[in-house]
C-alpha cells in the first residue's frame, strides 16, 4: 500500500471486513488517503474524533505508517537491484548501456506490423525471467495475448516456471478508456507496483488513448501532458522504466492512425510529446513483407544513434545477427555425420 491509498481501503485490507470499531472510526471519519492521515497530528485526530484519546490516535498513526512503509532493504540489495531492463537485442542493449534505464519514459514508435507489441512482450518476458519482478501491461488496442506471452517465456525459459512467470504480468484492459479514465487508472497503479514488485510498466499504445475522444487538438495535448506527467512520476518515484508504444502519422497531422501506406511519416503526438520522452526507438523495414526489420535509437540522453536488425519468431523479437549465426551453426551440424557429432 502507498500514501495515496484511501484510508478506508487500507484498513479493510489490513484489518479485514470485521475491523474493530477502533480502526473503522478513523477510516470513516473523512475521505482521506493514508498520506493525509499521517499529516495530521494526534491532537488533530482528537479534535476530529472526540471519543479517541491521545494514545488511541498515536496507535492509529503508528499502524498506518507501518502499513505503507516499503519493506526494509540493505544497502547491498539496493546496489544489486538492476538499473536496466534488457531488450533482448544485444546490440541495442549495448548502445543503451544495459537496456531500458530505470526512471526513463521510453517510446517504441513505428508503423503497424513492425512488431511494437512483440517487442514489448519480449522485454516484459526478459525482465520477469532475469529479475523475477512483475510487469503492468496497459493494453489500449487489445494486442496483449496471454498465450503468446507464455510462448515467448517458454522458448527461452524453464518450462516448469512458465505459468508462474506468466502470472507476474498484470494486463489491464484500456481499450474502452478515454484520456480522463486512463489518467485515473495510472494514478491507482502505485499500490500494484509496491505489492507485486513491479519492475516495468507498459502502455500499448499511447496514441490510441490520445485518439479515444473527439475533442480539439488543444484538449488532447492537455490530456496527453497530464498522462505524461503521471507516467514520468511513476518511473522516477519507483525507479522503473515506463515503456510506451506510439504510431506514425503523415506529416501535417498530429495524432497517428498506425498508417501502413507510403509517403512521409513522423511519430504521432507532436513536438510536446517528443520533448517528454527520454528515449525513442524507431522501428522500420526496407520493404513490405520483409522479415528483417531495424530498430534505431533516435533520441537518448546517453546513447549515440545506433541501430540493430531484428526478426520476430516464437521467442519474440530476436537479433537478426544472432539468428543468422544460429542458422549457420544449424546448417553445419545438419551436414555432419554421427561420428563427427559424437566427437564434438
Order of alpha helices (4+ residues) and beta strands (2+ residues): alpha-alpha-alpha-alpha-alpha-alpha-beta-alpha-beta-beta-alpha-beta-alpha-alpha-beta-alpha-alpha-beta-alpha-alpha-beta-beta-beta-alpha-beta-beta-beta-beta-alpha-alpha
